[in-house]
Structure formats: C-alpha cells, structure tokens
Amino acid sequence: MNKVIVITGSSRGIGAATALQAAKQGYDVCINYRSDKASAEKIMSTIISMGRKAIAIQADVSQEVEVVRLFEAVDQTFGTLTALVNNAGMVGLKTRVEDITEARLNQMFSTNITSYFLCCREAVRRMSNKHGGKGGSIVNVSSAASRLGSANEYVDYAASKGAIDTLTIGLSNEVADEGIRVNCVRPGFIYTDIHQASGDPHRIDKMKQNIPMKRGGKPEEVANAILWLLSDEASYITGTFIDIAGGR
C-alpha cells in the first residue's frame, strides 16, 4: 500500500520541512496552503523531482466545506490516506489578555483548533478499521506555549495549543483499537516566519540565552520527530508528546 500524507499549512516553515522529509521516506504528499501558492508549488515541484507524487491544494482548513474538499481531492488523486499532520496555525500580535478582542479569539480558535478537529474527523473516517479503513497515524503540531502560557505575549495562542494537547489525548484513546495512532509534537523557539506575525521577528535570538541549549531550533528538527512518530518504529506509541524546545 502506498504511503499517503496530508500536511496542513505546508507551504513553508515546519510544514514544508515535514513535506520534504515525508517524500524522502516514501510518502506521496498533499501540500495544503491557504494563500502562498508560489511556495506550495515550489515544494510540490521539489517533491516530484525526488520521484514522489505531490499535489498542492488551496484550502482554508478552518472551514468545514474546504476541509471536505481537501480530503476528497486526496482520495481522487492518491487513494487511501495513511497519515495526517495537523500543522496549520496562526499567532497574533503580542498583547495582554486585558486587551484581547472577540474577533481575534474567534479567528485564533477556528484556525488553531477547529481546523485540527475537522481534519482529524476526515482522517478517522478514512483510516479507522471500523469504517473499513486500514489504519493510519496522526501527528498534531502543538507548541511549548501550551505548557508555558505565553504571558504578556499571546495567551490565546497558548490556550489554543492547550486544546490541541487535550485533543491528542482524547482522540488517541478514542481510536486506539481502530488501527489509528495519534501523537503530538510541541515545538518552541523554532526559526520560522510565525514570529514575524507576532510583530517580533527577532524573538528567538533575543530569547535564546533563556533556552538551556542556547539556540533556536530548525524546522527540520521538528520534521524529523514528526516522521518518527508516523513511522513503524513508533508502532506502540500513541497519546504521546515530544517537546522540541531546546530543554525549556
């Protein structure tokens, strides 16, 4: 059976690194993006040049109809889904809770929480042996912020990732006897452009002296952990978290 993976938010950063690593390990890859078509198609071309199949699908995964369309496109192009990486997410400008708005909360939670639930739902419907599937593996990308809280920066983002931790635990138990493993990585202080979105593009370099390893992480280091959790080497692991935060 071919290995087929959907990676949300995979036109850049951790998602792009995961897409490339997945292709190296024999997956056919669905690259999902919301707006950066050029970057997504560049990753797609690279994967095809590696001898694997790849498609780039535009979809806002916080919207149910677009999630359904995304997974149906994978069905039609690749067939049986074997892996899902929930990676799409957003962070807002740094703010205190006392200044937060309802609009920001709604956008944050629909992007960072609703999308994960919807994509998990579609993956389970395809993977579960209860529905005639052949099993599979899901990895959710949370954040060290779920443990640290991100006071005075983005507590709403941290809270959204706390919800993903809970989703991982609950869903892993729910589908453990249906051939599906569900695990989670919690990156922190990784060099990606998400820090620009928070208004602090140099945040990691300013913070690295507070990190036990005294450096920020690379997207590829997160991707390696994700692919290990998806692999048969982790076949007896579910409901588990890997922190990738330099010891913090």
C-alpha positions in Angstrom: 0.0 0.0 0.0 1.3 3.4 -0.9 2.0 5.8 1.9 -0.1 9.0 1.5 0.2 12.0 3.8 -1.8 15.2 4.2 0.1 18.1 5.8 -1.8 21.2 6.6 -0.1 24.6 6.3 2.8 23.0 4.5 3.9 25.7 2.0 6.7 26.9 4.4 8.2 26.5 7.8 7.7 23.3 9.8 5.0 22.1 7.3 7.3 22.5 4.3 10.2 20.7 6.1 7.8 17.9 7.0 6.6 17.6 3.4 10.1 17.2 2.1 11.1 14.7 4.8 8.0 12.7 4.1 8.8 12.5 0.5 12.3 11.3 1.3 10.7 8.5 3.4 8.5 7.3 0.5 5.2 9.2 1.0 3.1 10.8 -1.7 2.3 14.2 -0.3 -0.6 16.6 -0.3 0.7 20.1 0.4 -2.1 22.3 1.8 -1.8 26.0 1.8 -4.2 28.9 2.4 -2.7 31.8 0.4 1.0 31.2 -0.5 0.5 29.4 -3.8 4.0 30.0 -5.1 5.7 28.5 -2.1 3.4 25.5 -2.1 4.0 24.8 -5.8 7.8 25.1 -5.2 7.6 22.4 -2.6 5.4 20.3 -4.8 7.9 20.6 -7.7 10.8 19.6 -5.4 9.0 16.5 -4.3 8.1 15.5 -7.8 11.8 15.9 -8.8 12.6 13.4 -5.9 10.4 10.8 -7.7 7.4 11.0 -5.4 3.8 12.2 -6.3 2.7 15.5 -4.9 -0.3 17.9 -5.2 -0.8 21.4 -3.8 -4.3 22.1 -2.6 -5.5 25.5 -1.6 -7.9 25.3 1.4 -8.7 27.2 4.5 -8.8 24.3 6.9 -10.8 26.3 9.5 -13.8 26.0 7.1 -15.6 22.6 7.0 -16.5 22.7 3.3 -12.9 23.3 2.4 -11.6 20.5 4.6 -14.0 18.1 3.0 -12.9 19.3 -0.5 -9.2 18.9 0.5 -9.6 15.3 1.6 -11.8 14.4 -1.4 -9.0 15.7 -3.6 -6.6 13.4 -1.9 -9.0 10.4 -2.3 -9.3 11.1 -6.0 -5.6 11.6 -6.6 -3.8 9.2 -4.3 -6.4 6.8 -2.9 -6.0 5.5 0.7 -4.9 8.1 3.3 -2.3 6.7 5.7 -1.0 9.8 7.6 -2.2 13.3 8.7 0.0 16.1 10.1 -2.1 18.9 11.6 0.3 21.9 11.3 -1.7 24.9 10.0 -1.9 27.7 12.6 -1.6 31.4 13.3 -0.4 33.7 16.0 -1.5 37.3 16.6 0.5 40.4 17.6 1.8 40.3 21.1 -0.9 41.5 23.5 -2.2 41.1 27.1 -5.4 39.3 27.8 -6.9 42.6 29.1 -6.6 44.0 25.5 -7.8 41.0 23.5 -10.8 41.2 21.2 -13.6 38.7 20.4 -12.6 38.9 16.7 -9.1 37.8 17.4 -10.2 35.0 19.7 -12.7 33.7 17.1 -10.1 33.7 14.3 -7.4 32.2 16.6 -9.5 29.3 17.8 -11.1 28.5 14.4 -7.6 28.4 12.8 -5.8 26.6 15.5 -8.4 24.3 17.0 -11.4 23.9 14.7 -9.2 23.0 11.7 -7.5 20.2 13.7 -10.8 18.7 14.8 -12.2 18.8 11.2 -9.0 17.3 9.7 -8.9 14.6 12.4 -12.6 13.8 11.7 -11.9 13.3 8.0 -8.8 11.3 8.6 -10.5 9.0 11.1 -13.4 8.4 8.7 -10.8 7.1 6.1 -8.3 5.3 8.4 -10.5 3.6 11.0 -10.9 -0.2 10.6 -14.4 0.4 12.0 -15.2 2.2 8.7 -13.3 -0.3 6.5 -10.0 1.6 6.6 -6.6 0.1 7.0 -5.4 2.2 9.9 -3.0 5.2 10.0 -1.3 7.8 12.0 -2.0 11.4 13.0 0.5 13.9 14.4 -0.7 17.2 15.8 1.6 20.1 16.0 1.1 21.9 19.3 3.6 24.2 21.0 5.7 24.6 24.1 3.4 27.6 24.7 0.7 25.2 25.8 3.0 24.4 28.9 4.4 27.9 29.3 1.3 30.1 28.9 3.0 32.9 26.9 2.1 35.6 29.4 2.2 39.2 28.1 2.6 37.8 24.6 -0.2 35.6 23.3 -2.1 33.7 26.0 -4.8 33.0 23.4 -2.3 31.2 21.2 -1.1 29.2 24.1 -4.6 28.3 25.1 -5.4 27.1 21.6 -2.4 24.8 21.7 -3.5 23.5 25.1 -6.7 22.4 23.4 -4.6 20.5 20.8 -2.9 18.7 23.7 -6.3 17.6 25.0 -7.5 16.6 21.5 -4.4 14.4 21.2 -5.1 12.6 24.5 -8.8 12.2 23.9 -8.6 11.1 20.3 -5.7 8.8 20.8 -7.8 6.8 23.4 -10.9 7.0 21.2 -9.3 5.3 18.2 -6.5 3.2 19.7 -8.3 0.0 18.9 -9.3 1.1 15.4 -5.8 1.0 13.9 -5.0 4.7 14.4 -2.2 6.2 16.4 -2.4 9.9 17.5 0.6 11.8 18.8 1.8 15.3 19.2 4.9 17.4 18.9 5.4 20.6 20.9 7.9 22.9 19.2 9.2 26.0 20.8 11.6 28.7 19.6 11.9 27.4 16.0 13.2 29.6 13.3 10.1 30.2 11.2 8.3 33.3 10.0 5.5 32.9 12.5 7.5 35.2 14.7 7.0 38.0 12.1 3.3 37.6 12.5 3.6 38.3 16.2 5.4 41.5 15.5 8.8 40.2 16.9 10.8 38.7 14.0 14.0 38.5 16.1 12.3 36.9 19.2 14.3 33.7 19.1 17.7 35.5 19.1 16.5 37.7 21.9 15.3 34.7 23.9 18.0 32.1 23.2 20.0 32.8 26.4 17.0 31.6 28.3 16.9 28.3 26.4 19.1 25.6 28.1 20.6 24.7 24.7 21.3 28.4 24.0 19.9 28.3 20.4 16.7 28.2 18.4 15.6 25.1 16.6 15.4 24.3 12.9 12.1 23.3 11.1 13.9 20.1 10.0 14.5 19.1 13.6 10.7 19.2 14.2 10.0 17.4 10.9 12.3 14.5 11.9 10.3 14.0 15.2 7.0 14.1 13.3 8.2 11.5 10.7 9.5 9.2 13.5 6.1 9.3 15.2 4.4 8.4 11.9 6.8 5.6 11.3 6.5 1.9 12.2 9.4 2.5 14.7 6.8 4.2 16.8 4.2 1.5 16.4 3.4 1.1 20.1 3.2 4.8 20.8 0.0 6.8 21.0 -1.2 9.7 23.0 2.4 10.8 23.5 4.1 14.2 23.3 7.6 15.1 22.1 8.8 18.5 23.3 11.2 20.1 20.8 12.1 23.3 22.7 15.8 23.1 23.5 15.1 21.9 27.0 12.8 24.7 28.0 
